[in-house]
């Protein structure tokens, strides 16, 4: 019975279809995620240094620095002037380097598309719970947790031909659940944690993400994981029948 | 044949809610900064209205321990005392600095009953607040410092702010300018700082007086303050919006 899912069957009989609200939210989230990725990269280019902790800048040590713009290790700083009454060796220094900075449109584009993502995400969450979509389509059944099935599911991902029965496999379910209930909430909440006004009202955000710069670094890694997911997602969509899958999630019946 | 209805109940409810929402939004937009038809600025306004509507307007920004103070980058448009920094140079400021700011006055004018030029000593008599806060730059970095200064609310009250007042503009000697709304102007942590990390505000950090708005990003914090103008209508002296930037930077 249970092995039926991974057995190949006649592709013609596999009529795939998603509900209309799934198609709609998927489309808007895909588009806003694309815009968020591009604008997020542009924002990161203006300061491609990442830190851990409550604050961090060019005059404090970084976790790592990305060579993605001319701002990478620019060293364009005037002489350091120590603060007389501080004991930790803190200094002030003026920047003499003309940095790359396109945040005027970069930031506003990021937040505009974030509005689309957050509002659509809320609609998706509520509808997903109310309609039973999460319960019936994404929650793994107990019988799925068998070593044999897991092995079949895993190896199926690496075969030349992938057959899709219309139901999600265990790995697929777990991945979708992680993306929906972990990565997206983390990326949105760490985004909020970088806002001075939001954190004034909700200081717990600065606590759970270990500070402003830690939140920025977590935001970066969560976005990288989401992009990795997107890559695997696209590969799987192509390998399991690109045209049919694309129609099923967009304008197919 | 069954007669098709012009509109069914579900459509009626949906249309009703969306048009009510659109009306509400467009009336809210009138309270927000102008967008000049730019979709990015419409998004900025949405953020501004949402943050004003949802967040607590009296909540204080996180304050830190002395041990958490960090180094502080200076990333402005130039030193107003240095003739080499063409656009930012101010001869008046240069003179003031040579005299250690003894003749410095802060002009407060606009929608106030008593426009006045305050000396530093007169300002210091109006009140004092010390806070260790985080400066968050739009570029992505942040820095923590201790600031001591005069609450802006005390200055505005002393000047007799009028009921018609809606926005406060700040002009620096370096030709830099910004404005904030009344909620941020009267926020308890909004101060004009004259002391940084326990010493007189260093020259390149905005001496002798700079703005600190802790609920917004770094670029709101005008340095080398020269003049405050209270207005009864929206003013964007930067200009931020026409310069391609968000006027409100709570995010």
Interface residues (C-beta under 8 A of the other chain):
Chain A: X43 X44 X46 X47 X49 X54 X55 X56 X57 X58 X59 X60 X77 X78 X80 X81 X83 X84 X85 X86 X88 X90 X91 X92 X93 X94 X95 X99 X101 X103 X104 X105 X107 X108 X109 X111 X112 X115 X194 X195 X196 X197 X198 X199 X200 X201 X203 X206 X212 X213 X216
Chain B: X39 X40 X41 X42 X43 X44 X46 X47 X51 X55 X56 X59 X60 X61 X62 X64 X67 X68 X69 X70 X71 X72 X73 X74 X75 X76 X79 X134 X136 X137 X138 X139 X140 X141 X142 X143 X144 X196 X197 X198 X199 X202 X204 X205 X214 X215 X216 X217 X243 X244 X245 X246 X249 X250 X251
